[in-house]
Amino acid sequence: MSLKNQQIERVVQVISKIPSGSVATYGQVAEMANLNGRARWVGRILSQLPVGTRLPWHRVISSSGRITNPNIEEQRNRLRQEGVTVREDRVSLKRFRWNPAHLPDGLPRSSEG
């Protein structure tokens, strides 16, 4: 498996572990996948997912708590269905940010604030 594919797989692993009712930031996902500073790359991966993917892409938002996906309405609806409060295009990271103790394959816990 190429290095790029391994990195994509780590991102997918992290996102797949975000529980319903929680969100993570692009930067948080990158950090947890040991790809510090690659938040935009995480966004690019998500933008290339196939339609109908089972990966909970909607649980990933910007570091300011904003929904930045071009399909804001779909992401907003999915988050609300999981009990996440969305005001316009924002989610309270203080209330809904995922903060796991353990991640797949020993990936480190995020300390992003």
C-alpha positions in Angstrom: 0.0 0.0 0.0 1.4 3.4 -1.0 2.1 6.1 1.7 -0.7 8.2 0.3 -3.2 5.3 0.6 -1.9 4.6 4.2 -2.5 8.2 5.1 -6.0 8.1 3.6 -6.8 4.9 5.5 -5.7 6.5 8.8 -8.0 9.5 8.1 -10.9 7.2 7.3 -10.2 5.2 10.5 -10.3 8.3 12.6 -13.5 9.6 11.0 -15.2 6.2 11.3 -14.7 6.4 15.1 -16.4 9.8 15.6 -19.5 8.8 17.6 -23.0 9.9 16.7 -23.8 13.2 18.4 -20.2 14.4 18.3 -18.1 16.4 15.9 -14.3 16.7 15.2 -12.5 19.4 13.3 -10.5 18.8 10.1 -7.3 19.6 12.1 -8.3 17.3 14.9 -8.8 14.5 12.4 -5.4 15.2 10.8 -3.7 15.3 14.1 -5.3 12.0 15.3 -4.2 10.4 12.0 -0.6 11.6 12.6 -0.9 14.1 9.8 -0.4 17.4 11.7 -1.0 20.5 9.7 -2.9 18.6 7.0 -6.4 19.8 7.8 -7.1 21.0 4.3 -5.9 17.6 2.9 -8.5 15.9 5.2 -11.1 18.2 3.7 -10.0 17.2 0.2 -10.3 13.5 1.0 -13.8 14.1 2.3 -14.8 16.1 -0.8 -13.8 13.1 -3.0 -15.9 10.5 -1.2 -18.4 8.6 -3.3 -22.1 9.5 -3.1 -23.8 7.3 -0.5 -20.6 6.6 1.5 -21.2 5.2 5.0 -18.3 7.2 6.4 -19.8 9.8 8.8 -18.2 12.8 6.9 -20.9 15.1 8.3 -19.3 14.9 11.7 -16.2 16.8 10.5 -16.3 20.6 10.7 -14.0 23.6 10.7 -11.9 24.6 13.7 -14.3 27.6 14.2 -17.2 25.2 14.5 -18.6 26.1 11.1 -20.0 23.8 8.5 -17.9 24.4 5.4 -19.2 21.6 3.2 -20.8 22.8 0.0 -24.0 20.9 1.0 -24.6 22.8 4.2 -28.2 21.7 4.5 -27.5 18.0 4.3 -24.7 18.2 6.8 -26.8 20.4 9.1 -29.7 17.9 8.9 -27.6 14.8 9.5 -26.0 16.5 12.6 -29.4 17.5 14.0 -30.7 14.0 13.5 -27.9 12.9 15.8 -28.8 15.4 18.4 -26.1 18.0 17.6 -27.4 21.6 18.0 -26.6 23.6 14.8 -27.3 27.3 14.8 -27.3 28.5 11.2 -24.0 27.0 10.1 -22.2 26.6 13.5 -21.8 23.9 16.1 -20.5 24.5 19.7 -17.2 22.7 19.8 -17.2 23.2 23.6 -20.3 21.1 23.8 -20.1 18.6 20.9 -16.3 18.1 20.2 -15.3 14.5 20.3 -12.5 13.9 22.8 -11.5 10.2 22.7 -9.1 8.5 25.1 -8.0 5.9 22.6 -7.9 5.7 18.8 -7.4 2.9 16.3 -3.8 1.5 16.0 -2.6 3.5 19.0 -3.1 6.9 17.2 -2.5 9.6 19.7 -5.2 11.6 21.4 -5.8 15.1 20.0 -4.9 18.1 22.1 -6.3 20.7 19.7 -8.2 23.4 21.5 
